[in-house]
């Protein structure tokens, strides 16, 4: 078929579509429009669940690798694509399932994950995505001495673009786990739980592990002498999942695993790839032209490492 014939056929099809649209009743037009919108929603849900997603950086805890107001494309395929978690526009939650990924989180990865909840809560009060750097993985031992991270006894280099605030956050919550006297600057040593690990459990240490076991889906009770999981007396608990430990590059101004604990691998949904937009998200759209002046063109296109 020549180009001329192709263009003629295309024009004819468009004319037929216009004629068909004119002959449709209002109800038929509304139904056709609804099908188009539904199709677009389904495509967005599939892409957002399986391949890539957008993430807006809300805080400065990862400066200068990413900045507050950066808009990021997130690769969701690498750790395992997920089914869509909400229906767009109406925010209706859907059943969650994660497919096998290419790899598990590794030390040094910048990760986007579902926030597991505050230290003393079984689950988060609201569904939120967080962005941190994975500094330790299942089976590792982490210790922080005067702000320097040691993993399995080895000193870890600072991330290339790490930026420390002038001082530690004075409003930082109590350290994880319950009962520790650790601080953000001097923390651990702490072993990151790995599937199959056997943890000794007693009346003396159950406060430290109670929320952890509850988050793995079990009932925990105790009396003056014994601890019960699912109504059975125990002296040890076998870990059922793999976990990692996340921290912000801006360690003095980051609420992270030091405050609220371990991140289950299954909560890790992706890794950011590139900054596709960046501006001051705190400035209202009412000051639109002032907001335009905050666009950070030097950040657009930056790759995340």
PyMOL commands that set and color helices and strands:
alter all, ss='L'
color gray80, all
select helices_A, chain A and resi 3-23+26-50+206-215+251-253+257-260+265-267+285-292
alter helices_A, ss='H'
color red, helices_A
select strands_A, chain A and resi 52-56+70-75+86-87+92-93+110-114+129-136+141-145+148-151+154-155+187-191+198-200+220-222+227-229+232-234+236-238+243-247+263-264+268-278
alter strands_A, ss='S'
color yellow, strands_A
deselect
rebuild
show_as cartoon
